[in-house]
């Protein structure tokens, strides 16, 4: 039994060391609807304290993008302050269509408050951050998408191993 727990601890440690994946699907409905035309999506990977944006694009904005940010913490439909700017470094600015690609390094207190990296990671993992792309027609944001965790296959495997361990332990009693 001691060997089983050691194995589960090892698998758990290896799983935690892996990168976490997220996805954000952006549209005008999430940013208030009414006249908002654009859409987009982006894959985001968290490795340590670095967010990497890849395979991202947006299109159909009513006017060229003027800014892009990560906002939070907020549930869908509720607005929050800017945490990290994405304009120019991650999101193509100055066009009605573009790409989302690049990195953002998480830092303590990104907006000047008392918001630790640990709190940021908890909020990110709970789906409380969103990507917002702004333009002249909608300076508060034309398209928005909550950043949501994507379950990793290893998470399901770890859960299965835990269930098997629990069954084995109960049968031995």
C-alpha positions in Angstrom: 0.0 0.0 0.0 2.9 2.4 0.8 4.2 1.8 -2.8 0.8 2.8 -4.2 0.7 6.0 -2.3 4.3 6.8 -3.3 3.4 6.2 -7.0 0.3 8.4 -6.7 2.4 11.2 -5.1 4.9 10.9 -8.0 2.2 11.1 -10.6 0.6 14.1 -8.9 4.0 15.9 -8.8 4.6 15.3 -12.4 1.1 16.5 -13.3 1.5 19.7 -11.4 4.8 20.4 -13.2 3.2 20.3 -16.6 1.8 23.4 -18.4 -1.9 24.2 -18.1 -3.9 25.0 -21.2 -6.7 27.5 -21.5 -9.0 28.8 -24.3 -10.8 32.0 -24.8 -13.6 32.3 -27.4 -14.3 36.0 -28.1 -17.5 37.5 -29.4 -19.6 40.6 -29.2 -22.4 39.0 -27.1 -20.0 38.6 -24.2 -19.2 42.3 -24.4 -22.7 43.7 -24.4 -24.1 42.6 -27.8 -25.9 45.4 -29.7 -23.9 46.1 -32.8 -20.7 44.3 -31.8 -19.7 42.3 -34.9 -16.4 40.6 -34.3 -15.3 37.2 -33.2 -12.1 35.3 -32.4 -10.4 32.6 -30.3 -7.0 31.9 -28.8 -5.2 29.1 -27.1 -3.3 30.1 -24.0 -0.7 28.0 -22.1 0.5 28.7 -18.6 4.1 27.5 -17.9 5.3 28.7 -14.5 4.2 32.3 -14.5 4.3 32.9 -18.3 1.1 32.9 -20.4 1.8 32.0 -24.0 -0.9 33.0 -26.5 -0.9 30.9 -29.7 -3.2 29.9 -32.6 -5.2 33.1 -31.9 -7.0 35.3 -34.3 -9.9 37.7 -34.5 -11.9 39.3 -37.3 -15.0 41.3 -38.2 -14.5 44.3 -35.9 -16.6 47.3 -36.8 -13.4 49.6 -36.7 -9.7 48.8 -36.3 -8.6 47.4 -32.9 -7.2 50.2 -30.7 -6.4 48.2 -27.6 -6.5 44.7 -26.1 -6.2 43.5 -22.5 -6.6 40.8 -20.0 -9.2 41.9 -17.4 -10.2 40.4 -14.1 -11.3 39.1 -11.8 -14.9 38.9 -13.0 -17.5 36.4 -13.9 -19.1 36.5 -17.4 -21.1 39.6 -18.0 -19.4 41.6 -15.3 -16.6 44.1 -16.1 -13.3 44.3 -14.3 -10.2 46.4 -14.5 -7.3 45.9 -16.8 -4.6 43.5 -15.5 -2.3 43.1 -18.5 -2.1 45.0 -21.8 -2.0 42.8 -24.9 -2.0 45.6 -27.5 1.0 45.4 -29.9 2.8 42.7 -28.0 0.2 39.9 -28.3 -2.8 41.3 -30.3 -2.4 43.0 -33.7 -3.6 46.6 -33.3 -4.8 48.9 -36.1 -6.9 46.4 -38.1 -10.3 44.9 -38.0 -8.7 41.4 -38.2 -5.5 40.1 -36.8 -3.6 37.6 -34.8 -3.0 36.9 -31.1 0.5 35.5 -30.4 3.1 36.2 -27.8 3.8 36.0 -24.0 2.7 37.8 -20.9 4.7 37.3 -17.7 2.6 37.4 -14.5 3.8 39.9 -11.9 2.6 40.8 -8.4 0.2 43.7 -8.3 -0.1 44.3 -12.1 -2.7 47.0 -11.7 -1.2 48.6 -8.7 -3.3 46.9 -6.0 -2.5 44.0 -3.7 -3.0 41.2 -6.1 -0.4 38.4 -5.6 0.6 36.0 -8.4 -0.9 33.2 -6.3 -4.2 35.0 -6.2 -4.0 35.7 -10.0 -3.4 32.0 -10.7 -6.3 31.0 -8.5 -8.6 33.5 -10.4 -7.3 32.4 -13.8 -7.9 28.7 -12.9 -11.5 29.6 -11.8 -12.3 31.3 -15.1 -12.4 34.8 -13.7 -10.1 36.5 -16.3 -11.2 37.5 -19.8 -9.6 38.9 -23.0 -11.1 42.0 -24.4 -10.4 43.8 -27.7 -11.4 47.4 -28.0 -11.9 49.8 -30.9 -13.1 53.3 -31.6 -16.7 52.3 -32.0 -16.7 50.3 -28.8 -14.0 51.8 -26.6 -15.1 49.6 -23.7 -14.6 46.5 -25.8 -16.1 45.1 -29.0 -15.3 41.4 -28.3 -14.7 39.6 -25.1 -14.0 36.0 -24.1 -13.5 34.4 -20.7 -10.3 32.5 -20.3 -11.3 29.0 -19.4 -9.1 26.0 -18.3 -8.9 23.1 -20.6 -8.8 19.8 -18.7 -5.5 17.9 -19.4 -5.6 14.2 -20.2 -3.2 13.7 -17.3 -5.8 15.2 -14.9 -8.3 12.5 -15.9 -5.6 9.8 -15.6 -4.7 11.0 -12.1 -8.3 11.0 -11.1 -8.6 7.4 -12.4 -5.5 6.3 -10.5 -6.9 7.9 -7.3 -10.2 6.0 -7.7 -8.4 2.7 -8.3 -6.2 3.3 -5.2 -9.3 4.0 -3.1 -11.0 0.8 -4.3 -7.9 -1.2 -3.5 -7.7 0.3 -0.1 -11.4 -0.4 0.7 -11.1 -4.0 -0.5 -8.2 -4.7 1.8 -10.2 -3.5 4.8 
